[in-house]
Amino acid sequence: MIDLHTHTIASDGELIPAELVRRAECKGYRFIAITDHADSSNLEAVVTASVRAAEEARRSGGIVVIPGVELTHSAPSLIPELIREARWMGARLVVVHGETIVEPVAAGTTSAAVKGGADIISHPGLISVGVAKRAARKGVHLEISLRKGHSLANGHVAKTARECGAPLVIGTDAHSPGDLVTREEAHTAARGAGLTPTEIRRAFINAERLALKVSA
């Protein structure tokens, strides 16, 4: 399993990074990205904590931990700059909290994330065809979310990504131990979102390629 969207106590998760990593390892994970929520007020602290967690995991020789961040509820006009700042601070993976249908995310957030070159748009909700086409051209991944609430729009995301050729990944958005899943469980959830077996395999391959790229 490769999971590129998780949270720790550095934002609203329940686990310290070391426990999250250990529990993921026991689930058979090969890569995990720590992507705690951040805006301009806490960006440096969140990225620094993620980088330290990745360094600790590297010294212990366990699964590969990717330092990242999830930019969340920032004004769309600020997102491209925040993406650049996060990368400069050491985030190897930048996720932007998409316009999920269960939270009041500002309109234009997903478009700004694509413009800024985010790696992943998490739970992008009712993403438009136009934005999905731009994501496809820029290689920005759209997430099939396994998180309650956010997953309600998975069917739309899957259909729109298929129509536009946008790359998909499957993410848990894990906040607690029970949110971590096996590859088989992720496969089942993706089938429920309407993905074909071939599309699911492609989503797993997309995640692996992205993980290898940002962890190199």
PAKOLDO-126046 format. One record per residue: x, y, z of N, C-alpha, C in turn; chain; residue in three letters; residue number from 1. Coordinates in steps of 0.05 Angstrom, whole numbers, always signed. Atoms other than C-alpha are relative to their C-alpha. Layout:
% residues N
     nxx     nyy     nzz    caxx    cayy    cazz     cxx     cyy     czz  unit  code  pos
       X       Y       Z       X       Y       Z       X       Y       Z     A   Ala  NUM
...
***
This chain:
% residues 216
     nxx     nyy     nzz    caxx    cayy    cazz     cxx     cyy     czz  unit  code  pos
     +17     -24      +0      +0      +0      +0     +18     +25      +0     A   Met    1
     -13     -26      +1     +23     +70     -16     -21     +21      +6     A   Ile    2
     +19     -20      -9     -13    +126     +20     +13     +27      +1     A   Asp    3
     -13     -27      +3      +2    +198      +2     -17     +22     +13     A   Leu    4
     +17     -21     -13     -48    +233     +48      -7     -10     +28     A   His    5
      +5      +8     -28     -45    +224    +124      +6     +24     +19     A   Thr    6
      -3     -22     -20     -46    +267    +187      +9     -11     +27     A   His    7
     -10      +6     -27     -13    +267    +256      -9     +22     +19     A   Thr    8
      +7     -21     -19     -19    +308    +319     +11     +27      -7     A   Ile    9
      -9     -26      +9     +18    +363    +282     -23     +17     -11     A   Ala   10
     +25     -15      +7     -52    +381    +257     -23     -13     +15     A   Ser   11
     +23     +11     -14    -116    +343    +272      -1     -30      +1     A   Asp   12
      -1     +29      -3     -92    +271    +272      +3      -8     +29     A   Gly   13
      -1     +11     -27     -92    +226    +333     +27     -11      +9     A   Glu   14
     -25     +14      -6     -22    +196    +329     +24     +17      -4     A   Leu   15
     -25     -13      +6     +48    +221    +335     +12     -13     -25     A   Ile   16
     -10     +11     +25     +87    +210    +271     +12     -29      +2     A   Pro   17
     -13     +26      -3    +127    +150    +297     -21     -22      +2     A   Ala   18
     +20     +21      -3     +64    +112    +316     -16      -3     -27     A   Glu   19
     +13      +2     +26     +30    +129    +250     +16     -17     -19     A   Leu   20
     -18     +15     +18     +90    +102    +212      +1     -29      +8     A   Val   21
      -1     +28     -10     +94     +39    +255     -26     -15      -7     A   Arg   22
     +26     +13      +6     +20     +24    +246      -3      -5     -30     A   Arg   23
      +1      +3     +29     +26     +35    +171     +18     -23      -9     A   Ala   24
     -19     +21      +6     +86     -11    +169     -13     -28      +5     A   Glu   25
     +13     +24      -7     +45     -65    +203     -23      -7     -19     A   Cys   26
     +21      +4     +20     -10     -56    +150     +12      -8     -27     A   Lys   27
     -13      +7     +25     +41     -72     +96      +6     +23     -18     A   Gly   28
      -6     -24     +17     +53      -1     +72     +30      +0      -9     A   Tyr   29
     -27      -4     +10    +114     +12     +29      +9     +29      +2     A   Arg   30
      -5     -29      -2    +109     +89     +27     -23     +12     +15     A   Phe   31
     +21     -16     -13     +71    +138     +70      +9     +29      +0     A   Ile   32
      -6     -28      -1     +68    +213     +63     -15     +12     +24     A   Ala   33
     +12     -15     -23     +55    +256    +125      -7     +28     -11     A   Ile   34
      +9     -24     +13     +13    +314    +100     -19     +15     +19     A   Thr   35
     +17     -14     -19     -13    +354    +159     -11     +26     -11     A   Asp   36
     +14     -25     +10     -60    +413    +149     +17     +25      +7     A   His   37
     -15     -25      -4     -27    +481    +141     -11     +22     -16     A   Ala   38
      +4     -25     +15     -38    +552    +120     +25     +17      +5     A   Asp   39
     -24     -16      -3     +11    +610    +122      +9      +3     +29     A   Ser   40
      -6      -4     -28      +7    +613    +198     +17     -22     +12     A   Ser   41
     -14     +23     -12     +36    +544    +212     +15     -17     -20     A   Asn   42
     -12     +16     +21     +67    +522    +147     +28      -9      +8     A   Leu   43
     -28      +7      -7    +139    +523    +172      +1     -22     +21     A   Glu   44
      +0     +20     -21    +123    +484    +235      -9     -27     -10     A   Ala   45
     +10     +25     +11     +83    +431    +198     +20     -14     -18     A   Val   46
     -20     +12     +18    +135    +420    +144     +24      -9     +15     A   Val   47
     -23      +8     -16    +192    +419    +194      -6     -26     +15     A   Thr   48
      +7     +25     -15    +156    +365    +236      -1     -24     -19     A   Ala   49
      +2     +22     +20    +143    +324    +173     +28      -8      -9     A   Ser   50
     -28      +6      +8    +216    +329    +151     +14     -16     +22     A   Val   51
     -13     +14     -23    +240    +307    +220     -10     -29      +2     A   Arg   52
     +12     +27      -1    +192    +248    +219     +12     -18     -22     A   Ala   53
     -12     +16     +23    +219    +226    +151     +29      -7      +6     A   Ala   54
     -28      +6      -7    +291    +232    +175      +2     -22     +21     A   Glu   55
      +0     +20     -21    +276    +190    +237      -6     -27     -12     A   Glu   56
      +7     +26     +13    +243    +136    +194     +23     -10     -17     A   Ala   57
     -22      +8     +17    +302    +136    +146     +22     -13     +17     A   Arg   58
     -21     +11     -18    +350    +124    +204      -8     -28     +11     A   Arg   59
      +9     +26     -11    +308     +66    +230      -2     -22     -21     A   Ser   60
      +0     +19     +21    +307     +33    +162     -27     -14      -6     A   Gly   61
     +26     +11      +5    +232     +21    +159     -12      +8     -27     A   Gly   62
     +13      -9     +25    +181     +42    +106      +9     +28      -7     A   Ile   63
      -8     -27      +9    +195    +104     +65     -21     +20      +9     A   Val   64
     +18     -21      -9    +164    +166     +97      +7     +25     -17     A   Val   65
      -3     -24     +17    +153    +226     +51      -9     +24     +15     A   Ile   66
      +9     -25     -14    +152    +295     +83     -17     +17     -18     A   Pro   67
     +18     -16     +17     +93    +334     +58     -17     +18     +16     A   Gly   68
     +18     -19     -13     +37    +382     +74     -26      +0     -16     A   Val   69
     +25      -4     +14     -36    +392     +58      -9     +29      +6     A   Glu   70
      +8     -27      -2     -51    +465     +46     -31      +1      +1     A   Leu   71
     +28      +4      -7    -120    +475     +75     -14     +27      +6     A   Thr   72
     +17     -24      -4    -172    +531     +70     +15     +26      -3     A   His   73
     -13     -25      +6    -122    +582     +46     -15     +14     -23     A   Ser   74
     +13     -15     +22    -147    +637      +0     +12     -10     -27     A   Ala   75
     -11     +10     +26    -141    +613     -72     +22     +17     -11     A   Pro   76
     -21     -18     +11     -99    +674     -90     +27      -5     +13     A   Ser   77
     -25      +5     -14     -46    +651     -39     +11     -27      -6     A   Leu   78
      -8     +28      +2     -43    +578     -59     +26      -4     -17     A   Ile   79
     -25      +4     +16     +10    +581    -115     +25      +8     +16     A   Pro   80
     -23      -9     -15     +57    +620     -70      +6     -19     +23     A   Glu   81
      -4     +19     -22     +45    +573     -11     +11     -26      -9     A   Leu   82
     -12     +25     +11     +61    +513     -55     +30      +4      -3     A   Ile   83
     -29      -6      +4    +128    +545     -73     +14      +1     +27     A   Arg   84
     -12      -3     -27    +142    +562      +0      +3     -28     +13     A   Glu   85
      -1     +27     -12    +125    +491     +23     +23     -16     -11     A   Ala   86
     -22     +15     +13    +173    +461     -27     +27     +11      +9     A   Arg   87
     -26     -12      -9    +228    +510      -7      +6      -8     +28     A   Trp   88
      -4      +7     -28    +218    +491     +66      +7     -30      +3     A   Met   89
      -7     +28      -2    +228    +417     +50     -22     -20      -5     A   Gly   90
     +22     +19      +6    +160    +388     +33      +5     -13     -27     A   Ala   91
      -5     +14     +25    +172    +335     -20     -27      -5     -15     A   Arg   92
     +26      +5     +12     +97    +326     -32     -19     +21     +10     A   Leu   93
     +19     -21      -8     +46    +382     -33     -28      -8      -9     A   Val   94
     +28      +6      +4     -27    +365     -27     -16     +26      +5     A   Val   95
     +18     -22      -6     -81    +418     -31     -28     -11      +6     A   Val   96
     +27      +8      -8    -147    +408      +5     -20     +10     -20     A   His   97
     +18      -8     +22    -197    +407     -52     -27      +9     +10     A   Gly   98
     +26     -11      -5    -267    +433     -56     -20     -22      +6     A   Glu   99
     +18     +21      -9    -299    +375     -19     -28     +11      +4     A   Thr  100
     +28      -9      -3    -375    +378     -15      -9      +1     +29     A   Ile  101
      +8      +0     -28    -375    +371     +61     +14     +21     +16     A   Val  102
     -13     -22     -14    -333    +432     +79      -2     +25     -16     A   Glu  103
      +3     -25     +15    -338    +506     +61     +27     +10     -12     A   Pro  104
     -25      -8     +13    -275    +508     +19      -6     +22     -21     A   Val  105
      +5     -22     +18    -269    +572     -22      +0      -9     -29     A   Ala  106
      +2      +6     +28    -290    +568     -94     +26     +10     -13     A   Ala  107
     -25      -7     +13    -229    +570    -139     +25     -13     +12     A   Gly  108
     -22     +13     -13    -185    +530     -92     +13     -21     -17     A   Thr  109
     -10     +22     +16    -178    +470    -137     +14     +11     -25     A   Thr  110
     -13     -12     +23    -163    +513    -198     +27     +12      +7     A   Ser  111
     -25     -13      -9    -110    +552    -159     +21     -21      +6     A   Ala  112
     -19     +21      -6     -78    +487    -136     +12     -12     -25     A   Ala  113
     -10     +10     +25     -73    +462    -207     +19     +20     -12     A   Val  114
     -17     -21     +11     -45    +528    -230     +28      +1     +14     A   Lys  115
     -25      -1     -16      +7    +526    -174     +17     -25      -2     A   Gly  116
     -16     +25      +3     +29    +455    -192      +1     -17     +24     A   Gly  117
      +1     +19     -23      +7    +417    -130      +4     -28     -11     A   Ala  118
      -3     +28      +9     +22    +343    -132     -27     -15      +0     A   Asp  119
     +25     +13      -3     -47    +321    -109     -21     +20      +9     A   Ile  120
     +23     -14     -11    -115    +353    -101     -16     -21     +16     A   Ile  121
     +15     +20     -16    -147    +316     -43     -30      +5      -3     A   Ser  122
     +29      +0      +2    -221    +299     -47     -11     +25     -14     A   His  123
      +6     -24     +15    -234    +349    -103     -30      +5      -6     A   Pro  124
     +29      -6      +1    -310    +345     -97     -11      +0     -28     A   Gly  125
     +13      -1     +26    -350    +366    -157     +17     +15     -20     A   Leu  126
     -20     -13     +18    -289    +385    -198     -12      +2     -28     A   Ile  127
     +10      -4     +27    -306    +414    -266     +17     -13     -21     A   Ser  128
     -15     +12     +22    -285    +385    -332     +23     +18      -8     A   Val  129
     -22     -18      +7    -244    +447    -347     +24      -2     +18     A   Gly  130
     -22      +2     -19    -203    +443    -284     +13     -28      -2     A   Val  131
     -11     +27      +2    -195    +368    -291     +18      -3     -25     A   Ala  132
     -17      +1     +24    -168    +377    -362     +26     +15      +5     A   Lys  133
     -25     -14      -6    -118    +428    -336     +18     -17     +18     A   Arg  134
     -15     +18     -17     -98    +379    -282     +14     -22     -16     A   Ala  135
     -12     +21     +17     -87    +326    -335     +24     +10     -15     A   Ala  136
     -22     -12     +16     -43    +372    -376     +25      +4     +18     A   Arg  137
     -22      -7     -18      -1    +391    -315     +10     -24     +17     A   Lys  138
      -8     +23     -15      +3    +321    -285      -7      +2     +30     A   Gly  139
     +10      -2     -28     -34    +341    -221     -19     -23      +5     A   Val  140
     +16     +23      -6     -65    +280    -189     -26      +7     +15     A   His  141
     +25      -3     -15    -137    +277    -165      -4     -24     +18     A   Leu  142
      +2     +21     -20    -153    +236    -104     -28     -13      +2     A   Glu  143
     +23     +15      -8    -204    +182     -94      +3      -4     +30     A   Ile  144
      -4      -1     -29    -215    +192     -19     -15     -23     +14     A   Ser  145
     +12     +21     -17    -228    +137     +31     -12     +11     +26     A   Leu  146
     +10     -12     -25    -250    +186     +84     -30      +5      -1     A   Arg  147
     +29      -4      -3    -322    +189    +108      -7     +29      -7     A   Lys  148
      +8     -27      +7    -358    +249     +79     +14      +9     -26     A   Gly  149
     -14      -8     +24    -304    +268     +29      -5     -20     -23     A   His  150
      +3     +21     +20    -316    +202      -6     -26      +1     -15     A   Ser  151
     +26      -2     +13    -387    +222     -25      +2      +9     -29     A   Leu  152
      -3      -9     +27    -362    +254     -89     +19     -17     -17     A   Ala  153
     -19     +17     +15    -316    +197    -110     -10      -8     -27     A   Asn  154
     +11      +8     +26    -362    +175    -165      +3     +22     -21     A   Gly  155
      -3     -23     +19    -361    +244    -197     +30      +4      -7     A   His  156
     -29      -3      +5    -285    +249    -189     +10     -22     -20     A   Val  157
      -9     +22     +17    -275    +181    -221     -10      +4     -29     A   Ala  158
     +12      -4     +27    -322    +197    -280     +14     +23     -14     A   Lys  159
     -12     -24     +12    -291    +266    -292     +29      -6      -7     A   Thr  160
     -27      +7      +5    -220    +240    -287      +2     -18     -25     A   Ala  161
      +1     +18     +23    -237    +185    -337      -5     +16     -26     A   Arg  162
      +7     -17     +23    -267    +236    -385     +23     +18      -9     A   Glu  163
     -20     -20      +6    -209    +284    -380     +29     -11      -1     A   Cys  164
     -27     +11      +0    -150    +237    -373     +17      +9     +23     A   Gly  165
     -15      -9     -23    -131    +264    -305     +10     -24     +16     A   Ala  166
     -10     +23     -16     -86    +218    -263     -13      -1     +28     A   Pro  167
     +13      +5     -26    -118    +188    -201     +20     -13     +20     A   Leu  168
     -13     +15     -22     -89    +165    -134     -22      -6     +20     A   Val  169
     +19      +7     -21    -125    +132     -76     +13      +7     +27     A   Ile  170
     -12      -8     -25    -114    +164      -8     -19      -4     +23     A   Gly  171
     +17      +5     -23    -139    +148     +62      -9     +25     +14     A   Thr  172
      +5     -23     -16    -136    +218     +91      -1      -8     +29     A   Asp  173
      +1     +12     -27    -120    +180    +155      +4     +20     +22     A   Ala  174
      -3     -17     -24    -130    +216    +220      +2     -17     +26     A   His  175
      +0     +17     -23    -135    +156    +267      +9     -28      -9     A   Ser  176
     -10     +26      +7    -108     +84    +270     -19     -16     -18     A   Pro  177
     +20     +15     +16    -172     +55    +241      -3      +9     -29     A   Gly  178
      +2     -10     +28    -165     +97    +178     +20     -12     -19     A   Asp  179
     -19     +13     +17    -105     +60    +153     -11     -26     -12     A   Leu  180
     +12     +23     +13    -122      +6    +103     +21     -17     -14     A   Val  181
     -17     +17     +17     -91     -52     +66      -5      +7     -29     A   Thr  182
      +3      -4     +29     -82     -51      -9     -26     -12      -9     A   Arg  183
     +25     +14      +8    -140    -100     -15     -24     +17      +8     A   Glu  184
     +22     -17      -9    -186     -54     +25      -2     +25     -17     A   Glu  185
      +0     -23     +18    -165      +5     -18     -12      -7     -27     A   Ala  186
     +11     +10     +26    -181     -36     -80     -30      -2      +1     A   His  187
     +29      +3      -2    -250     -52     -55     -14     +27      +1     A   Thr  188
     +12     -26      -1    -265     +20     -38      +0     +14     -27     A   Ala  189
      -2     -13     +26    -242     +43    -106     -20     -13     -19     A   Ala  190
     +21     +12     +16    -288      -8    -139     -27     +13      +7     A   Arg  191
     +25     -12      -8    -344     +23     -99      -3     +28     -11     A   Gly  192
      +1     -27     +12    -325     +91    -128      -5      -1     -30     A   Ala  193
      +6      +3     +28    -337     +63    -197     +24      -4     -18     A   Gly  194
     -24      +5     +16    -265     +50    -219      +0     -29      -9     A   Leu  195
      -4     +27     +11    -252     -10    -263     +26     -12     +12     A   Thr  196
     -25     +12     -10    -198     -60    -242     +25     +12     -14     A   Pro  197
     -23     -12     +14    -153     -30    -296      +6     +28     +10     A   Thr  198
      -4     -27     -11    -164     +40    -270     +11      +0     +28     A   Glu  199
     -11      +2     -27    -149     +18    -199     +29      -7      -1     A   Ile  200
     -28      +7      +3     -84     -14    -221     +16     +25      -9     A   Arg  201
     -13     -25     +10     -67     +51    -257      +3     +20     +23     A   Arg  202
      -2     -18     -23     -82     +91    -194     +22      -8     +19     A   Ala  203
     -22      +9     -17     -35     +47    -153     +27      +6     -13     A   Phe  204
     -25      -6     +15     +18     +55    -207      +7     +30      +2     A   Ile  205
      -4     -29      -2      +8    +131    -206     +12      +7     +27     A   Asn  206
     -10      -5     -27     +19    +131    -131     +28      -9      +4     A   Ala  207
     -27     +10      -2     +81     +89    -136     +20     +18     -15     A   Glu  208
     -17     -17     +15    +111    +132    -190      +5     +27     +13     A   Arg  209
      -2     -26     -14     +96    +196    -152     +17      -3     +25     A   Leu  210
     -16      +4     -25    +124    +167     -87     +30      -3      -6     A   Ala  211
     -28      +4      +7    +188    +145    -121     +12     +26     -10     A   Leu  212
     -10     -26     +10    +195    +213    -155      +7     +19     +22     A   Lys  213
      -4     -20     -20    +188    +255     -93     +18     -10     +23     A   Val  214
     -18     +10     -21    +228    +208     -48     +28      -5     -10     A   Ser  215
     -27      +5     +12    +288    +203     -95     +21     +20     +11     A   Ala  216
***
